[in-house]
Amino acid sequence: MVLSTLERGEAHGFEVLRRLEELGCGALSLKEGTLYPVLYRLEEARLIRGEWEDDTQGRRGPRRRIYRLTDKGRRDLVRRREDWSHFVSTIGRILGVPT
């Protein structure tokens, strides 16, 4: 889900959370403590790239880490979507949901 969110454009962690909640129509509520370990793992796997912002652009508060999807992350997202589609189709057949 994080990769899909970053496909829409670069974002800092709190913005990723906001997008997930918005796209989930409020049904999905994540805590920052859940998201940041995911961001770190995705960055370590080189699926995303994080960089500290250069300028706070006149806003108050600490610098933010801005995350971007890498080419490897885009390829991985395509694969994950295919896997998810297959999973949903399989479960649908088991439950007798028409496709």
N, C-alpha and C positions, 0 to 999 in steps of 0.2 A: 504494500500500500504506500509506503514511503517513496519507493522508486516512482510509482505512478504520480504521486503528488509533485515530485521534483521534475517530472516530465513536463509539467505545466509552467516551469520556470524556477529559477534559483530562489532559495528561501533560507531564512534562519530557522532554528528549531521551533520557536514559538509559532512562527508562521506555518510551518509544516503541521503542527497540532491544529491550528485554526482551520487550515484547508481540509484536513481529515474530518474534523467535526462538521464543517460546512457541507462537504461532499456526502457525508453520512447522514445529513439532515438532522443532526443532533442525536442520532441513535448511537453514535460511537463517541465515547468519551475516554480519552487517554490522559494519563498523567505525564508530566515532563520526565519523571524518573523512569518511566517505561520507554519513552522515545529516545533519550540520549544514548543509552547502551546500543540501541538499534542503529542509530546514526554512526556511532563509533565502529561497529562491526561492518557496516556497509562501506565505510571509508577505508577500513583496513583491507577489505576485499577488493578495493578499487572500483566499486560500483558507483560511488559518489566521490566528489572531491570537496573538501571543506577548506575555506580560506577565511582568515580574520579580515573583517572589513577595514579598509584603510582609514576611513574618515567616518565619524559619527554624524556628519552632516548637520551639525548644530543641535542634535538631540542630546538629551541627558542620558546618563547610564553607561554601563560598560560596553566595550566593543562586542559585536556579535560575530559568530562564526556563520558564514554564508555557505550553503551546500548547493552543489550542482551535480546533475546526472552526468556520468562519463559515457563514452561510447560503449564501454564494456557493460555499464549499467543499463543502457538502452537495449542491448542484445539480451541481457539477462531478463529484463522486463518482458520482452517478447516471449521468451521461453516460459516464464512464470505465468503469463496470461494463457498460453497454450495448455500448460499443466493444469491450471485452474479450470479452464473450460472442459477439459477431459474429466476432471474430478467431478464437477457439477453434473455433467452428462451421465457419468457412471452412477452417482448417487440418485439422480433423477430416475434412471431406469430401475434401480432397486426399489425406489419408493413408488414407482408407477406414475410418475409425473410426466405428462405428455410433453414432448420436445418439439 
